[in-house]
């Protein structure tokens, strides 16, 4: 059986995640964004992706460094979704093969 504190933690984390996801829509629902604000909103997913893969820059693991290089090449040629899929797949496969 699941501990009550664990269940409460999961529910609260899910609630906070949901609120942060809809928060932008609620706050900006009746506003028109300026070109600068729209550019910031479009760049945000890239910033999140960089924060996730940044630790690989200081890794000494050859699989991580090679996956980082593959992801970088994909990012220069493809949109966000294919880049993320290629990055995750290459990291998983190279960690499995190289270690």
N, C-alpha and C positions, 0 to 999 in steps of 0.2 A: 504494500500500500504506500502511496506517496505521502510524504510528510506535509503537514498543513502549511508550514513556513515555506517549503519549496514551491508548493502550488500557488501560494499567495505571491511569491516572488515572480513566478512565471506570468501570472495574470497581470501584475503591475508592470512588468517589463513590456508585455504585449500592449497594454493600454498606453503607456508612454510612447511606444513606437508608433502606434496608430495615431495618437494626437500630433506627433511631430510630422507625420505624413500628410494629415489633412489640414494642419495649421496654416500652411501657405495658401491653400485654396480658400480657407475661411477668411483669412486676413486680406487677400488680394482679389476676392471674387468680384467686386464692383469697380475695380481700378484698371486703368490702362497703363501698362508698363512703358517707360521710356526706352529708347534704343539701348542705352547704357545698362539699365536694369535687366532688360531682356538678354543682353550679352552675358551678364553675370549669371543669370539663371541657367543659360545654356552651358556655361563653363563649369558649373557646379558638379555635374557627374564626373567630369574629368579630374577635378580636384579630389573627389572621394576616391577614385581609382588610384590616383597617385599616392594618396595616404595609405592605401592598402598595400601597394607594391613597393613603396619606398624602402622598407627594411631589406628587400632583396639587393639593393644597391650596396649595402655593407656586408653582404653575406660572403662567406668564403666557400660556400657549397657550389661546385661547378654546375650542378643541375639548376639551381636557382639563378645563377648568372646567365646561363644559356637561355633559360625561359624568359628572363628579363630582356635579353637581346631580341628574342623572337617576338615578344610582346611589343617592343619598341618599333620594330619593322612593321608589324601589323598595324600599329597605331598611326604610322605615317601614310598608310595606304587604304585603310578601311575605316568604317564608322565605329561607333562605340561598342555595339553589341557583338559584332564579329571579333573585335579586338579582345574583349573580355573573354569570350568563349575560347579563342585561340590561346590566350594567356593562361587561363585555368587548365585547359587540356594539355598544353605543352609543359606546364609546371608539374602536373600530375604524372604525365608519361615520363618525363625526364627524371623525376624523383624516383619513380619505380625502376627505371632502367639504370640510372647512374648511382642513385642513392642519396 
